[in-house]
Amino acid sequence: MDFMNELLKCINSINYDTFSEDYLNELLDNRDSVAFDIEWCRVEKEIKGLKNPQSYTDENEEEQGKIREKAFMIIEKNTESELADYVSDDFGLIYDSFVLNYKDEWLEKVIAAYKNKKIPTGAL
């Protein structure tokens, strides 16, 4: 999927040299903030509700896993932190939204952050 590869290139080109331990901790804290977490969980629940054998195949599941793994590896290589898990989850959610033709204003902001080579956090 070209769009997902484009997003992977975006996170691969982030300047991780500026990610100090304090900055990483701040990112993680902001990811766990109520403002971000409530929206993330809402979107995940809505997307799960759209999945069925006709709309989401084993091939989709396999492709999503590969994309998540690529995102995880990019972040893990550059930060060696649990941020890799969060970004991998985001990429799974984004992939699923495209497969299922799910549209959401908040998720569009997450995608825009990645396009701008930023890790989405906090209130978007």
Legacy VTK file of the C-alpha trace (Angstrom):
# vtk DataFile Version 3.0
C-alpha trace
ASCII
DATASET POLYDATA
POINTS 124 float
0.000 0.000 0.000
1.681 3.152 -1.256
0.175 5.461 1.358
1.466 3.342 4.231
4.933 3.173 2.654
4.877 6.966 2.381
4.080 7.248 6.095
6.853 4.774 6.922
9.284 6.962 4.981
8.098 9.960 6.983
8.818 8.337 10.339
12.120 7.035 9.032
13.197 10.591 8.190
12.427 12.087 11.626
15.537 13.547 13.260
15.780 11.210 16.231
19.016 12.833 17.407
16.815 15.422 19.143
14.931 12.754 21.135
16.464 13.010 24.601
15.308 10.711 27.381
13.242 13.549 28.864
11.628 14.237 25.483
10.786 10.548 25.025
9.240 10.428 28.501
7.176 13.515 27.674
5.994 11.916 24.419
4.994 8.750 26.244
3.200 10.695 28.982
1.291 12.708 26.387
0.346 9.512 24.563
-1.131 8.252 27.834
-3.001 11.502 28.470
-6.776 11.320 28.666
-7.161 13.590 25.627
-5.188 11.241 23.385
-6.143 7.906 24.914
-9.909 8.457 24.829
-9.824 9.330 21.137
-7.452 6.495 20.249
-9.630 3.931 22.031
-12.807 5.339 20.457
-11.383 5.022 16.949
-10.021 1.533 17.652
-13.450 0.387 18.910
-15.240 1.830 15.874
-12.779 0.178 13.493
-13.085 -3.182 15.274
-16.846 -2.916 14.847
-16.416 -2.640 11.074
-14.260 -5.751 10.746
-15.869 -8.916 9.451
-14.695 -11.714 7.125
-16.045 -9.892 4.072
-14.482 -6.518 4.846
-11.208 -7.648 6.420
-9.410 -10.758 5.216
-6.503 -12.841 6.475
-4.425 -11.117 3.803
-5.310 -7.751 5.328
-4.303 -9.062 8.748
-0.967 -10.260 7.364
-0.263 -6.989 5.542
-1.190 -4.978 8.640
1.255 -7.067 10.678
4.069 -6.359 8.230
3.387 -2.621 8.284
3.223 -2.579 12.076
6.509 -4.468 12.251
8.218 -2.008 9.906
6.985 0.963 11.963
8.078 -0.753 15.177
11.554 -1.465 13.828
12.086 2.126 12.661
11.165 3.582 16.044
12.912 0.872 18.066
16.139 1.312 16.086
16.099 5.064 16.671
14.757 5.395 20.218
15.063 1.999 21.925
11.889 2.832 23.840
8.320 1.672 24.266
7.359 4.431 21.830
7.853 1.762 19.155
4.808 -0.111 20.486
2.637 3.002 20.356
3.669 3.935 16.823
3.185 0.355 15.663
-0.348 0.429 17.086
-1.021 3.719 15.290
0.120 2.270 11.994
-2.164 -0.726 12.490
-5.085 1.608 13.142
-4.261 3.749 10.105
-3.913 0.704 7.860
-7.245 -0.680 9.059
-8.963 2.662 8.491
-7.898 2.620 4.839
-8.885 -0.995 4.259
-12.288 -0.396 5.841
-12.758 3.078 4.306
-13.174 4.509 7.799
-13.021 8.300 8.031
-12.503 10.236 11.245
-11.382 13.804 11.909
-9.184 12.852 14.869
-7.471 10.032 12.970
-6.808 12.450 10.099
-4.902 14.606 12.593
-2.825 11.578 13.631
-2.018 10.885 9.981
-1.160 14.548 9.391
1.262 14.492 12.329
3.095 11.531 10.826
3.124 13.176 7.390
4.770 16.173 9.079
7.395 13.847 10.614
6.006 14.213 14.131
4.817 11.669 16.663
1.171 12.450 17.505
0.498 13.055 21.197
-1.833 14.853 23.563
-4.831 16.813 22.342
-4.670 17.010 18.564
LINES 1 125
124 0 1 2 3 4 5 6 7 8 9 10 11 12 13 14 15 16 17 18 19 20 21 22 23 24 25 26 27 28 29 30 31 32 33 34 35 36 37 38 39 40 41 42 43 44 45 46 47 48 49 50 51 52 53 54 55 56 57 58 59 60 61 62 63 64 65 66 67 68 69 70 71 72 73 74 75 76 77 78 79 80 81 82 83 84 85 86 87 88 89 90 91 92 93 94 95 96 97 98 99 100 101 102 103 104 105 106 107 108 109 110 111 112 113 114 115 116 117 118 119 120 121 122 123
